[in-house]
Amino acid sequence: MARFRPGDKIKVNYLRGNTPSEVMAILRNATGTTGVVREEPALASVKYEGATLAPVPAREQAKLGLEGGAKISGIKGSNFRETGMGDGFIITRIDKNQVTKPADVKKYLDEARDRSGALVEGVYPDGRKAYYPIGQE
């Protein structure tokens, strides 16, 4: 199957009871169409305030018991350096809003800019939980 793509027509042989049959099938993707599925831009890495926010790999999510999140890197050269946050920190919530993808961080922090600041919750790869206030003086 790995050599075929959505939209390809293939012959499928099957056995029902003792009767062999052959049918033609058109392969479809997970959304039910015949187009090739590409990575969604929402799941791609995002640059924000000088730092890079990347999706959390599935293996790391499983290890830490997470459902999504955004892993931050490049903090030293960014506006996040004053928070005390370290590279590799995984942002899971901002002001009680769950972060499932990197674009969520940008969205929630932009919304918080209009208010007095935000509380960023998350976890480090070793399992330590941490909380950082952002934008509060």
C-alpha positions as CSV (number, residue, x, y, z in Angstrom):
1,M,0.0,0.0,0.0
2,A,2.8,2.4,0.7
3,R,3.6,2.8,-3.0
4,F,0.1,4.0,-3.8
5,R,-1.4,7.5,-3.3
6,P,-4.9,8.9,-2.9
7,G,-6.7,8.8,-6.2
8,D,-4.9,5.7,-7.5
9,K,-7.1,2.9,-8.7
10,I,-6.1,-0.5,-7.4
11,K,-7.3,-4.1,-7.7
12,V,-8.3,-5.7,-4.4
13,N,-8.6,-9.4,-4.2
14,Y,-10.5,-10.9,-1.3
15,L,-12.0,-14.2,-0.2
16,R,-15.6,-14.4,1.2
17,G,-16.3,-17.8,2.4
18,N,-14.7,-20.0,-0.2
19,T,-15.4,-17.6,-3.1
20,P,-12.5,-15.4,-4.3
21,S,-13.5,-12.0,-5.7
22,E,-11.7,-9.1,-7.3
23,V,-12.9,-5.4,-7.3
24,M,-11.4,-2.1,-8.3
25,A,-11.0,0.5,-5.5
26,I,-10.0,4.2,-5.6
27,L,-7.9,5.2,-2.7
28,R,-8.9,8.1,-0.6
29,N,-7.1,10.1,2.1
30,A,-8.1,10.6,5.7
31,T,-10.6,13.4,4.8
32,G,-12.3,11.2,2.2
33,T,-11.0,13.0,-0.9
34,T,-8.5,11.8,-3.5
35,G,-6.0,14.7,-3.0
36,V,-2.6,14.1,-1.4
37,V,-2.6,15.4,2.2
38,R,0.1,18.0,3.0
39,E,1.3,19.3,6.4
40,E,-1.2,21.9,7.6
41,P,0.4,25.3,8.1
42,A,-1.2,25.6,11.5
43,L,1.0,22.7,12.7
44,A,4.2,24.2,11.3
45,S,6.7,26.1,13.3
46,V,6.0,29.8,14.1
47,K,8.4,32.6,14.8
48,Y,7.1,34.9,17.5
49,E,8.8,37.8,19.4
50,G,12.2,36.3,18.2
51,A,11.6,32.8,19.5
52,T,10.7,29.7,17.5
53,L,7.5,27.8,18.5
54,A,7.4,24.2,17.1
55,P,4.8,21.4,17.4
56,V,5.6,18.9,20.1
57,P,6.5,15.5,18.6
58,A,3.9,12.7,19.2
59,R,6.4,10.6,21.1
60,E,7.1,13.4,23.6
61,Q,3.4,14.2,23.9
62,A,2.8,10.5,24.9
63,K,5.7,10.5,27.3
64,L,4.5,13.6,29.1
65,G,0.7,12.9,28.8
66,L,0.0,16.0,26.6
67,E,-2.5,16.8,24.0
68,G,-0.6,19.2,21.8
69,G,1.4,22.2,22.9
70,A,4.2,24.4,21.5
71,K,7.9,23.8,22.2
72,I,9.9,27.0,22.4
73,S,13.5,27.5,21.4
74,G,15.8,30.4,20.6
75,I,14.8,32.2,23.8
76,K,18.1,33.9,24.4
77,G,17.7,36.1,21.4
78,S,14.0,36.8,21.9
79,N,11.6,38.9,24.0
80,F,11.0,35.7,26.1
81,R,14.4,35.8,27.7
82,E,13.2,38.0,30.6
83,T,10.6,35.5,31.7
84,G,13.1,32.9,32.9
85,M,11.7,30.3,30.5
86,G,14.3,27.9,29.2
87,D,14.7,26.4,25.7
88,G,12.7,23.2,25.3
89,F,9.8,24.5,27.5
90,I,6.5,23.2,26.2
91,I,3.7,25.7,26.5
92,T,0.4,23.9,27.2
93,R,-1.9,26.7,28.4
94,I,-2.1,30.5,28.3
95,D,-4.6,32.1,30.7
96,K,-6.5,28.8,31.0
97,N,-6.7,28.5,27.2
98,Q,-5.3,25.2,26.0
99,V,-2.5,25.4,23.5
100,T,-2.7,22.6,20.9
101,K,-0.4,24.0,18.2
102,P,2.3,26.7,17.9
103,A,-0.1,29.2,16.2
104,D,-2.3,29.2,19.4
105,V,0.6,30.8,21.4
106,K,0.7,33.8,19.0
107,K,-3.0,34.1,19.1
108,Y,-3.4,34.0,22.9
109,L,-0.4,36.2,23.6
110,D,-1.6,38.8,21.0
111,E,-5.0,38.8,22.8
112,A,-3.3,39.2,26.2
113,R,-1.4,42.2,24.9
114,D,-4.6,44.2,25.2
115,R,-5.0,43.2,28.8
116,S,-2.5,43.5,31.6
117,G,-0.5,40.3,30.7
118,A,-0.8,36.5,30.6
119,L,0.1,33.5,32.7
120,V,1.9,30.8,30.6
121,E,1.7,27.3,31.9
122,G,3.7,24.3,30.6
123,V,6.2,21.6,31.2
124,Y,9.8,20.9,30.5
125,P,10.9,17.7,28.7
126,D,11.9,16.2,32.0
127,G,8.4,16.5,33.4
128,R,8.8,19.6,35.6
129,K,5.8,21.9,35.4
130,A,6.3,25.7,35.4
131,Y,4.3,28.9,35.3
132,Y,5.6,32.2,33.8
133,P,3.8,35.6,33.9
134,I,4.3,37.6,30.7
135,G,3.7,41.3,30.2
136,Q,3.0,42.1,33.8
137,E,5.0,44.8,35.5
